[in-house]
C-alpha cells in the first residue's frame, strides 16, 4: 500500500487570493492588520503609479519584524496561524490575524511581491523573500516551486517589515483609493485621543479625509448613548440629551425586560463590550450663527464616519459601519417607527470588543464575523439599547407635550387677563381703542382655537380610519394567499382527475377566483404602503419620483377599473421641500375622486391624465379626468362633508387643500376641463438648492 497526499495546483492561490477579497483595499488592509499584530506603532501604505497597470504598492511598518523561522513557519503557511489569539503581545495587544489568507489577496495584486523584514530579536539582520508569480504558472503543483529566504547584515536598519508589490495587474481608480483611505483611517479607532497604532496612506484622498475626521463635530450631537455589557452578560445604558437636558440610566433587568428578542434569557451571551452612539439633528445641530462651511463639514463628516463601527481587539472589522451595511437595522427600525430614532445617516457609533477569549470569529474572507450565538447576542444588546433609548426619549417627549397642552390654556388666560388689565389703565380714546382691539384679538384667538380643535378631531378620525384599514388589509393578506394556494391546488388536482374535461368544467371559475384573489392581495398592500412612516419626515425630494411612486401604489386600482392613465411630465427633476406623504395624499385623493366620478358615469372611456410643468420658480401638477365633472359650486368642494358621491365622506378635497397649504402652494379646480371632467391644478414652490450628489 502506498500513501498519497493532497496536492494543490497554482490556481488555488488565485482563487484564495482574488475571490475571497474582491476589492484591492481589503487585501492591503490585511497587511496593515498584520503590522498591528507585530507591535507596529505606525504603518505606511505608499501608492506609486497605481492608476495604470504596472504600478507599485509598498507597505512599511516599524513592528517587531520576522526571522527566518517566522517566515517559513508562519508567514508562508496559509490557512493556519501560529498566533495565539489568547496571548498578549509585547505591547499588550490581542492579535487579530488568524488564517494568513488576507495577505495573499494583496500579494496577488502584482506580478512580483517582495518581503523585507528585520527582526527585533536579531538586531542588524534583514531577511528577504521574493514571490515571482510567473514561476508558478508552469508548475503542476505549488510545492514544486522553491522560495529561498536570503539574509544580509545591515547594522543601521531599524526593526520592521516592508512588503512591496510590483507590476500591478489591476488599476486603482480614485474610488478604490478613497475606499482604501477610509478603511485605513477607520482601522484604528479615530476617536481615541491617544492612538497606539496609526496607519497612513500616502495619497491626497487620505490627507483630506484625515483632516475632516480630526475636525470633529461631537459637540453638535443632539444626544448620546453610552452602554456596556460586562463579562457576565449584564447590560447597562446611559442616555443624555444635550437639548432637552434629559439624562437617564437603565440597569440590566429593565434593559433586557423590554427586549424584542428572547425575553426568557437572564443574560446576554456576548463578550464584554461598550457601545457609544452620537446622534445629530442635521436641521437644528448648527442653527444659529453657524457658517455654511461648518454645515457642509458636518454633513461630509457624517458621510465618512456615519454608522455603527465595530472595533475588535483594537482594530475595526469590515463591513460593520460601511455605507449600506446597517448591521443593527437602525434604518429599518426608523422606517417602522421614526419618532426619536437615529439612522446611519445622522449618527456615529462604535462597539468596542476586546474579547480576550476570542469568542467572536471572523469569516474566512474577513467580511465580518460568523453569526454564531456570541455575535447574535452582541447585536441583540445593541438593538435593545437603541430600542430603550427610543422609548425613553419618546416617553419624555410625550410627557413634555402633555404638560404643554395642559399649560397652554392657562398661559393664554393669564396673558389675556394681563392685557385687559393694562388696557383698562389707559385713559381716554386710546384706552377705548386698545380695549376694542383686545376684544377683537380674543375673538380671533377663540375662532382659531376652535378651528384647530375641529381639524384635530377630523384628522384623528382620518388617522383611525387609516390605521384600521391597514390592520384589516393586513388581516386580509394571509387569507388571500390561502385562497390562491387552494385555487392552484384545485387546478392541479382537477386536471389530473377530470382527464381533459377540466377546461370545460372548472377552468373559468378557478381562473376568476385566482385573478380576484391576486387583485385583492395587491390592493391589501395599499394602506401599508401609504402609511409608511419615512414619508412623513420633512425633506427636499424629487416631485416626479414621488408622483411615480404614488402611481405605482394606485396602479392596481386603476387597472381594476380599466382607467387609461396618461403621464406628461416636464423635463428635468423639479424638487420641493416638505413631506412625501403630503404630496401623496394630494394625488391619492384626486385619484380616488376620479374613480368615484367614473362610477357615477359608467358609460364611456375612463381617461385620467397627470401632467407637470415648471413655471418660473414653481411646479404645477395637473390632474384631469373624463368623468361627469363637478356638480357643486367650486367654493364648496373644499369644505369637509360636501360630496357629489352618495356615501362619500366629503373629506378628500379638504385634505387636498390642507396638504397643499402644508407644502406652501395653491390649488384650484375647473368643473369641466379638457377631458370633459374635473380638472385640478396644484402649484408648489420649487426648492432653489441644488440636489446633493
Secondary structure, 3 states (H helix, E strand, C coil): CCCCCCCCCCHHHHHHHHHCCCCHHHHHHHHHHHHHHCCCCEEEEEEECCCCCCCEEEEEECCCCCCHHHHHHHHCCCCCCCCCCCCECCCCCECCCCCCHHHHHHHCCEEEEEEEEECCCCCCEEEEEEEECHHHHCCCCHHHCCCCEEEEECCCCCCEEEEEEEEECCCCCHHHHHHHHHHHHHHECCCCCCCCCEEEEECHHHHHHHHHHHHCCHHHCCEEEEEEECCCCCEEEEEEECCCCCEEEECHHHHHHCCCCCCCCCCCCCCCEEEEEEECCCCCCCCCCCCHHHHHHHHHHHHHHCEEEEEECCEECCCCCCCCCCCCCHHHHHHHCCCCCCCCCCEEEEEEECCCCCCCCECCCCCCECCCHHHHHHHHHHHHHHHHHHHHHHHHHHHHHHHHHHHHHHHHHHHHHHHHHHHHHCCHHHHHHHHHHHHHHHHHHHHHHHHHHHHHHHHHHHHHHHHHHHHHHHHHHHHHHHHHHHHHHHHHHHHHHHCCCHHHHCHHHHHHHHHHHHHHHHHHCHHHHHCCHHHHCCEEEEHHHHHHHHHHHHHHHHHHCCCEEEEECCCCCCEEEECHHHHHHHHHHHHHHHHHHHHHCCCCCCEEEEEEEEECCEEEEEEEECCCCCCCCCCCCCCCCCCCCCCCCCCHHHHHHHHHHHCCCEEEEECCCCCCCCEEEEEEECCCCCCCC
